[in-house]
Amino acid sequence: MLPSRLLPAFLPLLLQINSGNDHELNESTALLLCMLLEYILINLKTQERIRQQRRLRYLRYAEEQRELGQIMFVLHTSQDATTARRRLWRKKKSVHWWETIVPLYSDKDFIENFRLNKETFKYVVDELRPFIEKSENNNGPTFSTEWRVAMTLYRLSSGIPFNRTANQFGSAKSTACTIYHEVCEAIEAVLMPKFITFPTGQELKKNIEKFKMKGGFPQVVGAIDGTHIAIIAPRDQPQDYYNRKEYYSIVLQGVVDANGMFIDTFCGMPGSVNDARVFHISNFGEAIKDGKIFKPYIEETLNGTNIPPLILGDGAYPLLTNLMRPFPNRPNKPREQTRFNYKLSQCRVIVEHAFGRLKGRWRILLKRNEHETHKLRPVVQACCTLHNICTSNGVPYRNAWTDDEVRNSLSNQPTRVNRIVQGPRAEQVRNAIITELIKTE
């Protein structure tokens, strides 16, 4: 569109065009084209002048910034480099408690704060040192391996928030959070394969004998159960994590031996998934169905039936050849079924005790964890590993740690009975065990 100041000059020309005068039309057209060309040239010159002025402003601004940068560089390099970094990146924190008070702790006080005795703590530090030790970072010297492990143990045992943990150990909250997850991941990767293993050979045989001494139930290798680890509702699909106890959680499935140590763990399924479904999804569930996990595959003949190695579960689990569960609780239940349930419960209760000690010792598992779900699994697995390390090294467990909070977290609501039976072989094994238990009544 032509600017408004040119419209009066073009108005007569437009009227002539409409009148149909060809001669005047040709002259008018030429004049119109000349005026348009002149306008376009003027407009192009104006735009080019504006671009040049803008470019000069940008160049002048860049030059000013370069000069300012040079001035700042001279000022920073004229000061002590270490002091400048420290003032910029790290506030001064007090490490008095860790460096002065903790070294004076007795073994009893050390266990109360870190759940490990000093000897076991040194072992864990030495095992993890090649994987978590750092000599320095961008801010200069960093925290020692001992500090890293102790801070993580303190957080796991107390369950207090990161800001209080960081203040106690003289670090920033973000630093404590980062190191905490690094140590938990290292425990899962380095120590868990050494301390959470399924028994084989003589260890498997000794385990069967210990269970038999506890409750008289034959061929028991371990007891299985699940427990919930409370979390804050995740952003993605929170309804999947809302469990039957009416809070958000993930599920920890644990298999425990006769000493109360975990021999298999599976963690991370949403809280709404029942124990039987978690069992079928887990690697342990797949391995138990074909019995390949038992090495050697020791059988004992009772009443003409070969009894394989067994895992004991509650009513939520299926009845399999290698997995025994109790009969449903019904009025007027036959005497032999009551006897079977009682003996099975005597042996299976050890997994409930193990979960109680796990949560009593590592109270982070009692809190509504704010971690993202994919970061929580290493934390839970680290707690299970440390539980086994404490048990195998004879670190005492204090009964005061099993308080009402622990007991409430373990309280069970009525379990939905699983009626799956893996063929007649599973019932044949159970019937042979019932006959044997009645004989020894």
Secondary structure, DSSP 8 states (H G I E B T S, - for coil): ---GGGHHHHHHHHHHHHHT-HHHHHHHHHHHHHHHHHHHHHHHHHHHHHHHHHHHHHHHHHHHHHHHHHHHHHHHHTS-HHHHHHHHH------HIIIIIGGG--HHHHHHHHSS-HHHHHHHHHHHHHHH--SEETTEE---HHHHHHHHHHHHHH---HHHHHHHHTS-HHHHHHHHHHHHHHIIIIIHHHHS----HHHHHHHHHHHHHHH--TTEEEEEEEEEEEB---SS-GGGGB-TTSSBEEEEEEEE-TTS-EEEEEEEEETTS-HHHHHHHSHHHHHHHHTTTSSS---EEETTEEE--EEE--TTS-BBTTEE------TT--HHHHHHHHHHHHHHHHHHHHHHHHHHH-GGGGS-B-S-HHHHHHHHHHHHHHHHHHHHTT----GGGS-HHHHHHH----------B-HHHHHHHHHHHHHHHHHT-
